[in-house]
Amino acid sequence: MLREEAVVPASEDGTNRSSFAGIPLKVESQHGATADEVVAVTPVSDGHYLVCLSPGFFRGIAAGDVIAYDERSKSAKVVERGGNVAVQVFHAGIPGDVIEFLKEKATEIGGRVDGELDSLVVLTFPVKVGFPAIESLLAALPEAGVEWEYGNVFDERGEPLAWWEDTT
């Protein structure tokens, strides 16, 4: 079930997160429930925004992307990719030290923590870190109680978006 709360931005990197604006983006659960996720952005032009923090639930975008925002439908379309991979790690019953290990190792390989809830950690990695390194990190997590997914790598049908092929 979706939560109507926004993902709480982490501040470990020293970024002044209070200077971000927030836009509501509509998210839908597998069961059809809808909610708004407030996504941190900075306006860049009329109706276009730079995504500052990767979202926890909204799919298709990551920090660094420039999006066109449709206020009526509460949707976003990527205008320009920022070169980052968003990862959402959902967890339940996992010891806190395991989650701290995940965040520490993500930072060590070049990623950052963009948000956190009691059962969710949102990570952002520059695509240059590479999918094998990201997946190796996530494979170190316990299988029981952890599910993770890429936020901006696959479309609604599960097909790769392949935007990273343009970044080489």
PyMOL commands that set and color helices and strands:
alter all, ss='L'
color gray80, all
select helices_A, chain A and resi 17-19+96-108+127-129+131-139+163-167
alter helices_A, ss='H'
color red, helices_A
select strands_A, chain A and resi 21-28+34-45+48-51+66-70+75-80+84-91+112-117+120-126+146-150
alter strands_A, ss='S'
color yellow, strands_A
deselect
rebuild
show_as cartoon
